[in-house]
Amino acid sequence: MLGPAAYAGGPTARLRLLETRQIGDVVLLRYAPKDLSKYPR
């Protein structure tokens, strides 16, 4: 979905899944960044 870019925390900073919610025929996935202090740049 997203191409190359300078994302917060770089390519090693994973996101944490907070919530999934079904809305009709689709699913909403809500993510939050993990603590960026754990990921050196």
C-alpha positions as CSV (number, residue, x, y, z in Angstrom):
1,M,0.0,0.0,0.0
2,L,2.8,2.4,0.8
3,G,6.0,2.8,-1.1
4,P,9.5,3.8,0.0
5,A,9.6,6.7,2.4
6,A,11.3,8.0,5.6
7,Y,8.9,6.5,8.1
8,A,9.2,7.4,11.8
9,G,11.6,5.0,13.5
10,G,12.9,3.7,10.2
11,P,12.3,0.2,8.7
12,T,13.0,-1.6,12.0
13,A,10.3,0.2,14.0
14,R,7.3,-2.1,14.0
15,L,3.7,-1.1,14.7
16,R,1.6,-2.6,17.4
17,L,-2.0,-3.7,16.5
18,L,-4.4,-2.0,18.8
19,E,-7.8,-3.0,17.5
20,T,-9.6,-4.8,14.8
21,R,-13.2,-3.9,14.0
22,Q,-15.5,-5.2,11.3
23,I,-17.4,-2.5,9.5
24,G,-19.8,-4.1,7.0
25,D,-17.7,-6.1,4.5
26,V,-14.3,-4.5,5.5
27,V,-12.1,-4.7,8.5
28,L,-10.6,-1.6,10.2
29,L,-7.1,-2.3,11.6
30,R,-5.8,0.3,14.1
31,Y,-2.1,0.5,14.7
32,A,0.2,2.5,17.0
33,P,3.9,2.9,16.9
34,K,5.9,1.0,19.5
35,D,8.2,3.0,21.8
36,L,10.7,4.6,19.4
37,S,13.4,4.8,22.0
38,K,14.0,1.1,21.5
39,Y,14.9,1.6,17.9
40,P,18.2,3.4,17.2
41,R,18.3,5.3,13.9
